[in-house]
């Protein structure tokens, strides 16, 4: 893990959008990250109380992959010029009706692309969504 990445933090640091949703980084190690997203009224889907909007779930998947990507940068590397999601696929398996946890795992990483699998589970550990995310790394 890079030296500048905190082991734990109370909020998804540096990303106002993620903070506004209430995401928290739970764990991060090389090639893996675990984030949480608490169920909240502002995340509910239209006209269905108690069910989290799919866009919030997709954001959690994207954020978990992005955080896992950050763990791949080695301290001796020159600074990255940026990163971006180049592909995001989400399969919704069940309604998300409680706090969620997303775990991203690196499938394969290269110089400019990294591929992640992300599992999203609810408070009872039921798998509610899975995602595949391709992240682009823009290097010096």
C-alpha atoms as one frame of an Amber mdcrd trajectory, in Angstrom:
protein
   0.000   0.000   0.000   1.339   3.470  -0.779   2.612   5.363   2.238   0.185
   8.244   1.675  -2.930   6.048   1.802  -4.566   5.758   5.229  -5.327   2.293
   6.557  -8.707   3.496   7.749 -10.573   6.720   7.359 -13.994   7.865   8.459
 -14.882   9.207   5.022 -13.958   8.583   1.409 -11.287  11.253   1.509 -10.804
  13.812  -1.179 -14.037  13.137  -3.041 -16.921  15.458  -2.128 -19.456  13.357
  -4.075 -18.556  10.208  -2.152 -18.629  12.082   1.162 -22.067  13.476   0.296
 -23.368   9.932  -0.120 -21.856   8.927   3.231 -19.290   6.404   1.995 -16.521
   5.273   4.321 -13.307   3.406   3.588 -13.108   0.358   5.854 -10.010  -1.397
   4.532  -7.422  -0.987   1.818  -4.450  -3.123   0.897  -2.635  -3.734  -2.351
  -5.217  -4.679  -4.982  -8.195  -4.602  -2.640 -10.484  -2.114  -0.928 -13.620
  -2.330   1.185 -16.063   0.584   1.472 -19.382   1.020   3.229 -22.462   3.015
   2.339 -25.091   3.483   5.036 -28.741   3.377   4.036 -30.206   6.886   4.222
 -33.410   8.544   3.098 -31.690  10.669   0.456 -30.451   7.463  -1.240 -33.886
   5.856  -1.613 -35.290   5.155  -5.031 -38.313   7.047  -6.329 -41.614   5.943
  -4.742 -40.126   2.875  -3.045 -39.275   3.670   0.554 -36.503   1.631   2.081
 -34.834   0.592  -1.190 -31.534   2.175  -2.161 -31.365   3.744  -5.624 -29.335
   1.754  -8.149 -27.238   4.814  -8.926 -26.006   4.907  -5.342 -25.095   1.217
  -5.572 -23.249   1.849  -8.851 -21.399   4.760  -7.248 -20.321   2.491  -4.398
 -18.990  -0.072  -6.887 -17.100   2.607  -8.804 -15.662   4.119  -5.627 -14.500
   0.744  -4.277 -12.670  -0.007  -7.532 -11.169   3.477  -7.560  -9.916   3.092
  -4.005  -8.445  -0.330  -4.822  -6.715   1.241  -7.823  -5.024   3.800  -5.553
  -3.413   0.951  -3.612  -1.524  -0.157  -6.730   0.639   2.960  -6.993   4.101
   2.264  -5.653   5.922   5.025  -3.764   8.896   4.903  -6.147   6.696   5.557
  -9.209   6.376   9.043 -10.681   3.032  10.702  -9.898   0.087   9.507 -11.941
  -1.439  12.259 -14.067  -4.905  10.937 -13.316  -7.217   7.953 -13.242 -10.674
   7.397 -14.676 -13.317   4.728 -14.959 -13.380   3.556 -18.558 -16.008   0.822
 -18.161 -18.534   0.001 -15.450 -20.934  -2.934 -15.492 -23.398  -3.587 -12.679
 -25.639  -6.590 -12.140 -28.332  -5.956  -9.530 -29.190  -9.234  -7.830 -31.626
  -8.079  -5.144 -33.057  -4.935  -3.597 -30.596  -3.082  -1.379 -32.572  -2.272
   1.769 -29.890  -1.745   4.413 -26.334  -0.529   4.872 -24.038  -1.845   2.145
 -20.440  -2.995   1.985 -18.527  -3.246  -1.283 -15.318  -5.197  -1.675 -13.209
  -4.587  -4.769 -10.546  -7.060  -5.842  -8.008  -6.615  -8.592  -8.474  -9.140
 -11.386  -5.605  -7.945 -13.554  -3.488  -4.836 -13.670  -1.282  -3.394 -16.349
   0.525  -0.183 -17.130  -2.581   1.752 -18.207  -5.574  -0.449 -17.345  -6.704
  -2.306 -14.237  -9.708  -4.623 -14.005 -11.698  -5.114 -10.795 -14.475  -7.366
  -9.525 -16.688  -5.746  -6.883 -19.159  -7.591  -4.643 -21.812  -5.585  -2.778
 -23.426  -7.107   0.302 -26.159  -5.861   2.601 -26.109  -5.835   6.402 -27.051
  -9.542   6.508 -24.150 -10.384   4.114 -26.552 -11.134   1.250 -25.020 -10.424
  -2.166 -27.175  -7.660  -3.688 -25.023  -6.552  -6.631 -21.824  -7.357  -8.472
 -19.786  -5.119 -10.683 -16.887  -5.209 -13.086 -14.893  -2.015 -13.408 -12.101
  -1.095 -15.789  -9.946   1.782 -14.587  -7.590   3.828 -16.762  -4.276   5.116
 -15.397  -2.764   8.170 -17.060   0.935   8.133 -16.349   3.652  10.760 -16.799
